[in-house]
Amino acid sequence: MNSRATPYLCPYCGDGDLRPHEVEGEDGEITSPHGAWECRSCLRAFTVKMLGMIARPNLGGER
Ligand SMILES: [Zn+2]
C-alpha cells in the first residue's frame, strides 16, 4: 500500500494547483520531503500525514 497521500485540493484555499514541495538540502540536492506539498495558488507549503487507521464507525444498522 502506498503510504504517500496525494491531496487533490489545497486545504487552505481549495485550489487544485498542488505540486510536491521541494527543498534544497545542505549539499545542494533537491529533495521532496515525504508527504510535503505546496499550493501554487496561495503559496502555502504543508504536509499530509496519515496518523493511522481508525475503527470503522458503527452506524447502528438500518435507518
Ligand atoms: Zn492554497
PDB file of the backbone (N, CA, C, O) and the ligand in Angstrom, with CONECT records:
HET     ZN  A 101       1
ATOM      1  N   MET A   1       0.836  -1.186   0.000  1.00  0.00           N
ATOM      2  CA  MET A   1       0.000   0.000   0.000  1.00  0.00           C
ATOM      3  C   MET A   1       0.877   1.244   0.000  1.00  0.00           C
ATOM      4  O   MET A   1       1.853   1.340   0.744  1.00  0.00           O
ATOM      5  N   ASN A   2       0.513   2.172  -0.834  1.00  0.00           N
ATOM      6  CA  ASN A   2       1.266   3.415  -0.906  1.00  0.00           C
ATOM      7  C   ASN A   2       0.893   4.317   0.252  1.00  0.00           C
ATOM      8  O   ASN A   2      -0.264   4.710   0.395  1.00  0.00           O
ATOM      9  N   SER A   3       1.878   4.646   1.081  1.00  0.00           N
ATOM     10  CA  SER A   3       1.587   5.436   2.273  1.00  0.00           C
ATOM     11  C   SER A   3       1.642   6.927   1.989  1.00  0.00           C
ATOM     12  O   SER A   3       1.350   7.738   2.868  1.00  0.00           O
ATOM     13  N   ARG A   4       2.013   7.297   0.768  1.00  0.00           N
ATOM     14  CA  ARG A   4       2.079   8.716   0.452  1.00  0.00           C
ATOM     15  C   ARG A   4       0.722   9.183  -0.058  1.00  0.00           C
ATOM     16  O   ARG A   4       0.281   8.784  -1.136  1.00  0.00           O
ATOM     17  N   ALA A   5       0.076  10.017   0.715  1.00  0.00           N
ATOM     18  CA  ALA A   5      -1.237  10.516   0.339  1.00  0.00           C
ATOM     19  C   ALA A   5      -1.096  11.653  -0.666  1.00  0.00           C
ATOM     20  O   ALA A   5      -0.175  12.464  -0.576  1.00  0.00           O
ATOM     21  N   THR A   6      -2.003  11.701  -1.606  1.00  0.00           N
ATOM     22  CA  THR A   6      -1.994  12.766  -2.589  1.00  0.00           C
ATOM     23  C   THR A   6      -3.211  13.654  -2.400  1.00  0.00           C
ATOM     24  O   THR A   6      -4.336  13.237  -2.677  1.00  0.00           O
ATOM     25  N   PRO A   7      -2.995  14.868  -1.933  1.00  0.00           N
ATOM     26  CA  PRO A   7      -4.139  15.774  -1.811  1.00  0.00           C
ATOM     27  C   PRO A   7      -4.533  16.303  -3.184  1.00  0.00           C
ATOM     28  O   PRO A   7      -3.672  16.531  -4.034  1.00  0.00           O
ATOM     29  N   TYR A   8      -5.805  16.494  -3.397  1.00  0.00           N
ATOM     30  CA  TYR A   8      -6.267  16.988  -4.694  1.00  0.00           C
ATOM     31  C   TYR A   8      -6.653  18.451  -4.630  1.00  0.00           C
ATOM     32  O   TYR A   8      -6.661  19.153  -5.641  1.00  0.00           O
ATOM     33  N   LEU A   9      -6.972  18.899  -3.429  1.00  0.00           N
ATOM     34  CA  LEU A   9      -7.321  20.304  -3.265  1.00  0.00           C
ATOM     35  C   LEU A   9      -6.547  20.876  -2.084  1.00  0.00           C
ATOM     36  O   LEU A   9      -6.313  20.183  -1.093  1.00  0.00           O
ATOM     37  N   CYS A  10      -6.156  22.122  -2.191  1.00  0.00           N
ATOM     38  CA  CYS A  10      -5.465  22.787  -1.097  1.00  0.00           C
ATOM     39  C   CYS A  10      -6.399  22.898   0.102  1.00  0.00           C
ATOM     40  O   CYS A  10      -7.520  23.386  -0.038  1.00  0.00           O
ATOM     41  N   PRO A  11      -5.952  22.448   1.296  1.00  0.00           N
ATOM     42  CA  PRO A  11      -6.817  22.540   2.473  1.00  0.00           C
ATOM     43  C   PRO A  11      -7.000  23.974   2.949  1.00  0.00           C
ATOM     44  O   PRO A  11      -7.832  24.234   3.818  1.00  0.00           O
ATOM     45  N   TYR A  12      -6.241  24.902   2.394  1.00  0.00           N
ATOM     46  CA  TYR A  12      -6.321  26.282   2.870  1.00  0.00           C
ATOM     47  C   TYR A  12      -7.158  27.162   1.950  1.00  0.00           C
ATOM     48  O   TYR A  12      -7.966  27.964   2.418  1.00  0.00           O
ATOM     49  N   CYS A  13      -6.968  27.013   0.651  1.00  0.00           N
ATOM     50  CA  CYS A  13      -7.705  27.890  -0.255  1.00  0.00           C
ATOM     51  C   CYS A  13      -8.591  27.101  -1.213  1.00  0.00           C
ATOM     52  O   CYS A  13      -9.393  27.689  -1.938  1.00  0.00           O
ATOM     53  N   GLY A  14      -8.456  25.776  -1.223  1.00  0.00           N
ATOM     54  CA  GLY A  14      -9.321  24.960  -2.054  1.00  0.00           C
ATOM     55  C   GLY A  14      -8.900  24.863  -3.511  1.00  0.00           C
ATOM     56  O   GLY A  14      -9.601  24.257  -4.320  1.00  0.00           O
ATOM     57  N   ASP A  15      -7.767  25.451  -3.850  1.00  0.00           N
ATOM     58  CA  ASP A  15      -7.291  25.385  -5.223  1.00  0.00           C
ATOM     59  C   ASP A  15      -6.694  24.005  -5.512  1.00  0.00           C
ATOM     60  O   ASP A  15      -6.278  23.294  -4.598  1.00  0.00           O
ATOM     61  N   GLY A  16      -6.658  23.645  -6.773  1.00  0.00           N
ATOM     62  CA  GLY A  16      -6.176  22.323  -7.137  1.00  0.00           C
ATOM     63  C   GLY A  16      -4.777  22.308  -7.703  1.00  0.00           C
ATOM     64  O   GLY A  16      -4.315  21.264  -8.164  1.00  0.00           O
ATOM     65  N   ASP A  17      -4.086  23.434  -7.686  1.00  0.00           N
ATOM     66  CA  ASP A  17      -2.759  23.512  -8.292  1.00  0.00           C
ATOM     67  C   ASP A  17      -1.699  23.150  -7.263  1.00  0.00           C
ATOM     68  O   ASP A  17      -0.981  24.014  -6.759  1.00  0.00           O
ATOM     69  N   LEU A  18      -1.613  21.860  -6.959  1.00  0.00           N
ATOM     70  CA  LEU A  18      -0.681  21.394  -5.934  1.00  0.00           C
ATOM     71  C   LEU A  18       0.513  20.711  -6.590  1.00  0.00           C
ATOM     72  O   LEU A  18       0.372  19.967  -7.560  1.00  0.00           O
ATOM     73  N   ARG A  19       1.683  20.981  -6.040  1.00  0.00           N
ATOM     74  CA  ARG A  19       2.917  20.345  -6.529  1.00  0.00           C
ATOM     75  C   ARG A  19       3.667  19.777  -5.335  1.00  0.00           C
ATOM     76  O   ARG A  19       3.514  20.269  -4.217  1.00  0.00           O
ATOM     77  N   PRO A  20       4.477  18.744  -5.559  1.00  0.00           N
ATOM     78  CA  PRO A  20       5.336  18.260  -4.472  1.00  0.00           C
ATOM     79  C   PRO A  20       6.262  19.383  -4.014  1.00  0.00           C
ATOM     80  O   PRO A  20       6.858  20.082  -4.834  1.00  0.00           O
ATOM     81  N   HIS A  21       6.375  19.547  -2.708  1.00  0.00           N
ATOM     82  CA  HIS A  21       7.211  20.614  -2.150  1.00  0.00           C
ATOM     83  C   HIS A  21       8.663  20.165  -2.155  1.00  0.00           C
ATOM     84  O   HIS A  21       9.020  19.173  -1.520  1.00  0.00           O
ATOM     85  N   GLU A  22       9.489  20.898  -2.872  1.00  0.00           N
ATOM     86  CA  GLU A  22      10.893  20.525  -2.992  1.00  0.00           C
ATOM     87  C   GLU A  22      11.754  21.446  -2.143  1.00  0.00           C
ATOM     88  O   GLU A  22      11.541  22.657  -2.078  1.00  0.00           O
ATOM     89  N   VAL A  23      12.726  20.832  -1.501  1.00  0.00           N
ATOM     90  CA  VAL A  23      13.614  21.576  -0.606  1.00  0.00           C
ATOM     91  C   VAL A  23      15.048  21.316  -1.028  1.00  0.00           C
ATOM     92  O   VAL A  23      15.419  20.191  -1.362  1.00  0.00           O
ATOM     93  N   GLU A  24      15.843  22.366  -1.007  1.00  0.00           N
ATOM     94  CA  GLU A  24      17.253  22.193  -1.333  1.00  0.00           C
ATOM     95  C   GLU A  24      18.046  21.895  -0.069  1.00  0.00           C
ATOM     96  O   GLU A  24      18.056  22.693   0.869  1.00  0.00           O
ATOM     97  N   GLY A  25      18.711  20.742  -0.048  1.00  0.00           N
ATOM     98  CA  GLY A  25      19.469  20.336   1.124  1.00  0.00           C
ATOM     99  C   GLY A  25      20.803  21.042   1.224  1.00  0.00           C
ATOM    100  O   GLY A  25      21.143  21.872   0.381  1.00  0.00           O
ATOM    101  N   GLU A  26      21.559  20.706   2.262  1.00  0.00           N
ATOM    102  CA  GLU A  26      22.838  21.356   2.511  1.00  0.00           C
ATOM    103  C   GLU A  26      23.837  21.103   1.389  1.00  0.00           C
ATOM    104  O   GLU A  26      24.699  21.934   1.101  1.00  0.00           O
ATOM    105  N   ASP A  27      23.701  19.930   0.761  1.00  0.00           N
ATOM    106  CA  ASP A  27      24.624  19.594  -0.319  1.00  0.00           C
ATOM    107  C   ASP A  27      24.103  20.047  -1.681  1.00  0.00           C
ATOM    108  O   ASP A  27      24.663  19.698  -2.720  1.00  0.00           O
ATOM    109  N   GLY A  28      23.025  20.827  -1.661  1.00  0.00           N
ATOM    110  CA  GLY A  28      22.508  21.349  -2.916  1.00  0.00           C
ATOM    111  C   GLY A  28      21.574  20.404  -3.639  1.00  0.00           C
ATOM    112  O   GLY A  28      21.083  20.703  -4.727  1.00  0.00           O
ATOM    113  N   GLU A  29      21.336  19.260  -3.022  1.00  0.00           N
ATOM    114  CA  GLU A  29      20.472  18.286  -3.676  1.00  0.00           C
ATOM    115  C   GLU A  29      18.996  18.625  -3.411  1.00  0.00           C
ATOM    116  O   GLU A  29      18.603  18.936  -2.287  1.00  0.00           O
ATOM    117  N   ILE A  30      18.205  18.556  -4.471  1.00  0.00           N
ATOM    118  CA  ILE A  30      16.782  18.856  -4.342  1.00  0.00           C
ATOM    119  C   ILE A  30      16.055  17.590  -3.900  1.00  0.00           C
ATOM    120  O   ILE A  30      16.115  16.557  -4.567  1.00  0.00           O
ATOM    121  N   THR A  31      15.378  17.688  -2.779  1.00  0.00           N
ATOM    122  CA  THR A  31      14.608  16.548  -2.301  1.00  0.00           C
ATOM    123  C   THR A  31      13.174  16.980  -2.054  1.00  0.00           C
ATOM    124  O   THR A  31      12.874  18.158  -1.858  1.00  0.00           O
ATOM    125  N   SER A  32      12.310  15.994  -2.070  1.00  0.00           N
ATOM    126  CA  SER A  32      10.911  16.260  -1.783  1.00  0.00           C
ATOM    127  C   SER A  32      10.546  15.531  -0.493  1.00  0.00           C
ATOM    128  O   SER A  32      10.416  14.307  -0.493  1.00  0.00           O
ATOM    129  N   PRO A  33      10.381  16.262   0.598  1.00  0.00           N
ATOM    130  CA  PRO A  33      10.075  15.619   1.882  1.00  0.00           C
ATOM    131  C   PRO A  33       8.803  14.798   1.782  1.00  0.00           C
ATOM    132  O   PRO A  33       7.880  15.130   1.039  1.00  0.00           O
ATOM    133  N   HIS A  34       8.780  13.736   2.538  1.00  0.00           N
ATOM    134  CA  HIS A  34       7.654  12.811   2.474  1.00  0.00           C
ATOM    135  C   HIS A  34       6.342  13.514   2.798  1.00  0.00           C
ATOM    136  O   HIS A  34       6.175  14.088   3.874  1.00  0.00           O
ATOM    137  N   GLY A  35       5.432  13.458   1.861  1.00  0.00           N
ATOM    138  CA  GLY A  35       4.103  14.000   2.103  1.00  0.00           C
ATOM    139  C   GLY A  35       4.039  15.513   2.101  1.00  0.00           C
ATOM    140  O   GLY A  35       3.057  16.088   2.569  1.00  0.00           O
ATOM    141  N   ALA A  36       5.080  16.178   1.579  1.00  0.00           N
ATOM    142  CA  ALA A  36       5.086  17.638   1.580  1.00  0.00           C
ATOM    143  C   ALA A  36       4.600  18.167   0.236  1.00  0.00           C
ATOM    144  O   ALA A  36       5.050  17.720  -0.819  1.00  0.00           O
ATOM    145  N   TRP A  37       3.682  19.117   0.286  1.00  0.00           N
ATOM    146  CA  TRP A  37       3.086  19.680  -0.922  1.00  0.00           C
ATOM    147  C   TRP A  37       3.078  21.190  -0.812  1.00  0.00           C
ATOM    148  O   TRP A  37       3.141  21.760   0.278  1.00  0.00           O
ATOM    149  N   GLU A  38       3.000  21.807  -1.943  1.00  0.00           N
ATOM    150  CA  GLU A  38       2.856  23.251  -1.931  1.00  0.00           C
ATOM    151  C   GLU A  38       1.746  23.662  -2.877  1.00  0.00           C
ATOM    152  O   GLU A  38       1.521  23.036  -3.913  1.00  0.00           O
ATOM    153  N   CYS A  39       1.060  24.725  -2.501  1.00  0.00           N
ATOM    154  CA  CYS A  39      -0.036  25.235  -3.293  1.00  0.00           C
ATOM    155  C   CYS A  39       0.460  26.434  -4.081  1.00  0.00           C
ATOM    156  O   CYS A  39       0.966  27.399  -3.509  1.00  0.00           O
ATOM    157  N   ARG A  40       0.311  26.367  -5.395  1.00  0.00           N
ATOM    158  CA  ARG A  40       0.789  27.462  -6.229  1.00  0.00           C
ATOM    159  C   ARG A  40      -0.193  28.618  -6.265  1.00  0.00           C
ATOM    160  O   ARG A  40       0.095  29.666  -6.842  1.00  0.00           O
ATOM    161  N   SER A  41      -1.341  28.432  -5.654  1.00  0.00           N
ATOM    162  CA  SER A  41      -2.343  29.497  -5.641  1.00  0.00           C
ATOM    163  C   SER A  41      -2.158  30.412  -4.431  1.00  0.00           C
ATOM    164  O   SER A  41      -2.056  31.630  -4.581  1.00  0.00           O
ATOM    165  N   CYS A  42      -2.113  29.815  -3.211  1.00  0.00           N
ATOM    166  CA  CYS A  42      -1.958  30.649  -2.011  1.00  0.00           C
ATOM    167  C   CYS A  42      -0.531  30.580  -1.478  1.00  0.00           C
ATOM    168  O   CYS A  42      -0.206  31.208  -0.470  1.00  0.00           O
ATOM    169  N   LEU A  43       0.327  29.805  -2.168  1.00  0.00           N
ATOM    170  CA  LEU A  43       1.758  29.750  -1.852  1.00  0.00           C
ATOM    171  C   LEU A  43       2.032  29.213  -0.449  1.00  0.00           C
ATOM    172  O   LEU A  43       2.980  29.635   0.213  1.00  0.00           O
ATOM    173  N   ARG A  44       1.193  28.277  -0.004  1.00  0.00           N
ATOM    174  CA  ARG A  44       1.435  27.628   1.273  1.00  0.00           C
ATOM    175  C   ARG A  44       2.069  26.268   1.028  1.00  0.00           C
ATOM    176  O   ARG A  44       1.753  25.590   0.051  1.00  0.00           O
ATOM    177  N   ALA A  45       2.964  25.879   1.925  1.00  0.00           N
ATOM    178  CA  ALA A  45       3.519  24.529   1.900  1.00  0.00           C
ATOM    179  C   ALA A  45       2.989  23.798   3.123  1.00  0.00           C
ATOM    180  O   ALA A  45       2.893  24.365   4.211  1.00  0.00           O
ATOM    181  N   PHE A  46       2.650  22.540   2.928  1.00  0.00           N
ATOM    182  CA  PHE A  46       2.075  21.790   4.038  1.00  0.00           C
ATOM    183  C   PHE A  46       2.392  20.322   3.842  1.00  0.00           C
ATOM    184  O   PHE A  46       2.843  19.911   2.774  1.00  0.00           O
ATOM    185  N   THR A  47       2.155  19.541   4.869  1.00  0.00           N
ATOM    186  CA  THR A  47       2.380  18.113   4.770  1.00  0.00           C
ATOM    187  C   THR A  47       1.080  17.369   5.010  1.00  0.00           C
ATOM    188  O   THR A  47       0.196  17.826   5.735  1.00  0.00           O
ATOM    189  N   VAL A  48       0.994  16.219   4.384  1.00  0.00           N
ATOM    190  CA  VAL A  48      -0.139  15.325   4.606  1.00  0.00           C
ATOM    191  C   VAL A  48       0.414  14.075   5.268  1.00  0.00           C
ATOM    192  O   VAL A  48       1.251  13.379   4.694  1.00  0.00           O
ATOM    193  N   LYS A  49      -0.045  13.796   6.452  1.00  0.00           N
ATOM    194  CA  LYS A  49       0.480  12.663   7.202  1.00  0.00           C
ATOM    195  C   LYS A  49      -0.658  11.788   7.693  1.00  0.00           C
ATOM    196  O   LYS A  49      -1.620  12.262   8.297  1.00  0.00           O
ATOM    197  N   MET A  50      -0.524  10.510   7.421  1.00  0.00           N
ATOM    198  CA  MET A  50      -1.518   9.584   7.948  1.00  0.00           C
ATOM    199  C   MET A  50      -1.145   9.245   9.384  1.00  0.00           C
ATOM    200  O   MET A  50      -0.002   8.890   9.672  1.00  0.00           O
ATOM    201  N   LEU A  51      -2.104   9.356  10.267  1.00  0.00           N
ATOM    202  CA  LEU A  51      -1.831   9.097  11.681  1.00  0.00           C
ATOM    203  C   LEU A  51      -2.065   7.645  12.046  1.00  0.00           C
ATOM    204  O   LEU A  51      -1.598   7.186  13.088  1.00  0.00           O
ATOM    205  N   GLY A  52      -2.769   6.927  11.216  1.00  0.00           N
ATOM    206  CA  GLY A  52      -3.054   5.527  11.484  1.00  0.00           C
ATOM    207  C   GLY A  52      -4.462   5.189  11.048  1.00  0.00           C
ATOM    208  O   GLY A  52      -5.201   6.033  10.540  1.00  0.00           O
ATOM    209  N   MET A  53      -4.808   3.954  11.255  1.00  0.00           N
ATOM    210  CA  MET A  53      -6.132   3.510  10.880  1.00  0.00           C
ATOM    211  C   MET A  53      -7.104   3.775  12.024  1.00  0.00           C
ATOM    212  O   MET A  53      -6.723   3.792  13.194  1.00  0.00           O
ATOM    213  N   ILE A  54      -8.348   3.979  11.666  1.00  0.00           N
ATOM    214  CA  ILE A  54      -9.383   4.163  12.681  1.00  0.00           C
ATOM    215  C   ILE A  54     -10.351   3.007  12.619  1.00  0.00           C
ATOM    216  O   ILE A  54     -10.420   2.289  11.621  1.00  0.00           O
ATOM    217  N   ALA A  55     -11.093   2.834  13.687  1.00  0.00           N
ATOM    218  CA  ALA A  55     -12.106   1.789  13.703  1.00  0.00           C
ATOM    219  C   ALA A  55     -13.272   2.218  12.809  1.00  0.00           C
ATOM    220  O   ALA A  55     -13.641   3.392  12.765  1.00  0.00           O
ATOM    221  N   ARG A  56     -13.833   1.257  12.113  1.00  0.00           N
ATOM    222  CA  ARG A  56     -14.973   1.571  11.261  1.00  0.00           C
ATOM    223  C   ARG A  56     -16.156   1.981  12.147  1.00  0.00           C
ATOM    224  O   ARG A  56     -16.519   1.264  13.080  1.00  0.00           O
ATOM    225  N   PRO A  57     -16.741   3.122  11.850  1.00  0.00           N
ATOM    226  CA  PRO A  57     -17.843   3.583  12.692  1.00  0.00           C
ATOM    227  C   PRO A  57     -19.020   2.603  12.622  1.00  0.00           C
ATOM    228  O   PRO A  57     -19.367   2.084  11.561  1.00  0.00           O
ATOM    229  N   ASN A  58     -19.605   2.376  13.771  1.00  0.00           N
ATOM    230  CA  ASN A  58     -20.804   1.534  13.835  1.00  0.00           C
ATOM    231  C   ASN A  58     -22.022   2.417  13.564  1.00  0.00           C
ATOM    232  O   ASN A  58     -22.380   3.272  14.374  1.00  0.00           O
ATOM    233  N   LEU A  59     -22.641   2.198  12.428  1.00  0.00           N
ATOM    234  CA  LEU A  59     -23.740   3.064  12.028  1.00  0.00           C
ATOM    235  C   LEU A  59     -25.051   2.658  12.692  1.00  0.00           C
ATOM    236  O   LEU A  59     -26.068   3.327  12.508  1.00  0.00           O
ATOM    237  N   GLY A  60     -25.041   1.602  13.438  1.00  0.00           N
ATOM    238  CA  GLY A  60     -26.235   1.222  14.177  1.00  0.00           C
ATOM    239  C   GLY A  60     -27.296   0.552  13.322  1.00  0.00           C
ATOM    240  O   GLY A  60     -28.483   0.600  13.644  1.00  0.00           O
ATOM    241  N   GLY A  61     -26.869  -0.071  12.238  1.00  0.00           N
ATOM    242  CA  GLY A  61     -27.825  -0.815  11.417  1.00  0.00           C
ATOM    243  C   GLY A  61     -28.605   0.089  10.468  1.00  0.00           C
ATOM    244  O   GLY A  61     -28.148   1.176  10.115  1.00  0.00           O
ATOM    245  N   GLU A  62     -29.787  -0.371  10.059  1.00  0.00           N
ATOM    246  CA  GLU A  62     -30.570   0.356   9.064  1.00  0.00           C
ATOM    247  C   GLU A  62     -31.179   1.629   9.646  1.00  0.00           C
ATOM    248  O   GLU A  62     -31.414   1.766  10.847  1.00  0.00           O
ATOM    249  N   ARG A  63     -31.411   2.526   8.736  1.00  0.00           N
ATOM    250  CA  ARG A  63     -32.080   3.758   9.170  1.00  0.00           C
ATOM    251  C   ARG A  63     -33.417   3.850   8.477  1.00  0.00           C
ATOM    252  O   ARG A  63     -34.159   4.809   8.692  1.00  0.00           O
TER     253      ARG A  63
HETATM  254 ZN    ZN A 101      -3.824  27.066  -1.456  1.00  0.00          ZN2+
END
